[in-house]
Amino acid sequence: MNIKEIIVVEGKDDTSRIREAVNADTIETNGSAIDDSVLEQIRHAKEKRGVIIFTDPDYPGERIRHIVAQHVPGCKHAFLPKHLARAKQDKGIGIEHASKEDIREALSAVYELVEAQDGEITKDDLISFGLIGGASARRRRERLGIELNIGKTNGKQLLKRLNMFHITMEQLEQTMEHIIQEEEDEK
């Protein structure tokens, strides 16, 4: 699998693992203290080839994603669920621990961020699907994030991501039907 865009990752272990899974170039942020020269390198890469932000599914990874997206608008985003990025014996979370297949799948389900706008999905829709304000809302949001490959979010972030990634009401309804059916089957 060849990736045209340059992938922004956190460190050299992520780069090594990605290169085992796909043919791609990376830029390493070396943690969340991203300096201006790295941001300029990412900006240049976006202009020339495009950029995919692919950070760890944890707080520092989300912080890096936010910093890069804020300074270099128009980047694409790939997400890996936390359970697919766990190290053996639960000794860390990161892209470097993911399987080659999971990395390929995440990179094949890339989203392009667009300017925030009023989308067809509303806060009321999230409430009706039990994604905010309910006892099982957090678990449902996590499952939805995995199913749609949009990452883990809180309620406010979920509404923003659904609309920014142009997830349609039909996609949301179908995915939620699937999640609710799984919950029923587990009982």
NORFEN-V921642 format. One record per pair of residues at least 6 apart in sequence whose C-alpha atoms are under 6 Angstrom apart, sorted by sequence separation. I is the first residue (numbers start at 1). J is the second residue. If there is no record, write none. Layout:
i = <I;I>
j = <J;J>
This chain:
i = <55;87;131;145;86;130;145;85;85;131;85;87;131;142;85;85;84;11;8;10;6;7;8;9;10;11;6;8;10;1;2;3;10;52;132;51;52;53;54;52;57;80;79;78;43;78;32;78;77;77;76;76;56;56;5;7;119;5;6;7;8;9;5;7;8;9;116;114;113;113;81;79;79;79;17;21;14;14;13>
j = <61;93;137;151;93;137;152;93;94;140;95;97;141;152;97;98;98;28;26;28;25;26;27;28;29;30;26;28;30;22;23;24;31;75;155;75;76;77;78;77;82;106;106;106;72;107;64;110;110;111;111;112;94;95;49;51;163;50;51;52;53;54;51;53;54;55;164;164;164;165;146;149;150;151;96;100;95;96;96>
